[in-house]
Amino acid sequence: MNLESPTVTVEKTQQEVFDFLTKVENFEELMPESKQKFEKLNDSRFLFQLKGMPEIVLEQKSNTAPTTVVLGAASDKLPFTLTANITDVGEGKSTTQLVFEGQFNAMMGMMIKNPIQNFINTLSENIGKL
């Protein structure tokens, strides 16, 4: 399953957005209002829970400064990655798009597609407000 958020323009440089997204505690600011729990586990991992959903632990998988931040599920039960692609557009601005890639069976895919699309859209909107 591949899902993409809309591309948002951020009033910050590419490096500033990259620096923000590589600090896992900053993701609490980006979470939807339905967030019930957020906990930084260490410098590269955090746990979150949205209303009606199980707890999910995300960890930084890889970073390529200043263009890409890749987070992934810490559990092999639901293997997925969430990639932030950051592009410099000049004049102290950048654009960011989130790409979700996961391997799920068809039934699971149907159940989680809309909630995940809404989740990454909200994260993206909130990145745009930085």
N, C-alpha and C positions, 0 to 999 in steps of 0.2 A: 504494500500500500504506500503510495506516494501522495502527499498532500503539501500544498504550498500556501503560504499566507500572501496577502497583497504586499507589494513592495511599498514601504513607507519612507518618506524623507525625514531625516533627523537633522535638527539644527545643531549638530555637533560634528566634529571631524571624524573620519574613519577610525583614527587611533583612539579617540575618546570613547566611541561606541564599543570598540574592541576591548578597551580597558574595563569599561563598565560590565560587559558581558562575561569577562573572565573572572570576575569576583562573584562567586556563587550566592553570597548573601544578597546581592542586588536583585536577584530574581524574585525576591519577596515583593519588591515594588512593582513588578510586572504582572504578578498573578491576578487572575480575575477576582471579582468580589465574592465569588462562591468558594474562595479558599477557606478551608477550615483549619489547616495546619501547615506550618512551614518551619523547618528546622535545619540549620546549617550543621552538617555532620563533621566536615573538615574543610580544608581549603579547596577541595575539588569535588565535594559531594553535598547534596542537600536532599531533604525529604519534603514532599508536599502532599497534601490531600485536598481534593475539591469535594464539595458537597455531593454525596451519592456515589463517590468513586473510592476505590481502594487507595492506600498510601502508595506513592511511587518514589523511588530513590533514583535521582539523576546524578550522573558524574560526568566531569569533563573527560572526553575521550581524546581529543586532540585540538590544537589551536594552531592557526597559521597567521601570525601577526602581519598586518592589521586587518586581514580580509575574512577570516573564517574562525568561528567557534563551534565545536561539535560537542554536544552533550548526548549521552546515551543512557539507557536503562542499566542500572547496576545489577538487575536480575536477568537471568536467561529465560525466565518464564514468558516475558513479553519483550522480545528483542526489537529495539527500535533506536533510531538516532534522531536528534533534532539539531539541524545545522543552521546557524545564522551566517548568511552571506552579506558582507558589508562592503559597499562600493563607495569610493570617493567621488563626489560630484563637484568638488571645488567650492571656493568661497566659504570654507568652514562648515560645509554640509556633507552629508553622506546619505546613502539609502541602505535599507536593511530588508532582507527577505528571509523568512524562516521556511525551512524545508523539513518535513517529517517523513521518515522512511521506516517502515516496519514490516515485519513478516508475521502475518496472522492468517489463520484459516478463514474461509469465506464467512462463516457464521460470526466469528469474533469481529471480523472486518466490518460487517454490516452494523453490528451493535456499537462499535466505537468510532466509526468514521465521522459522524456529525459532532459528537462531543470533542473529538480531537481537533477537527477543523475549527470549531468555535474557540477552543483553547489557544491554538496557535494564532488565530486572528486577533484575539484579545492581547496576547503577548506582543504581537507586532504593533497593534494600535498603541499600546503603552510604551513601547520602544520609541515610537514616533513622538511621544510627549516629553522625552528626555530633554 
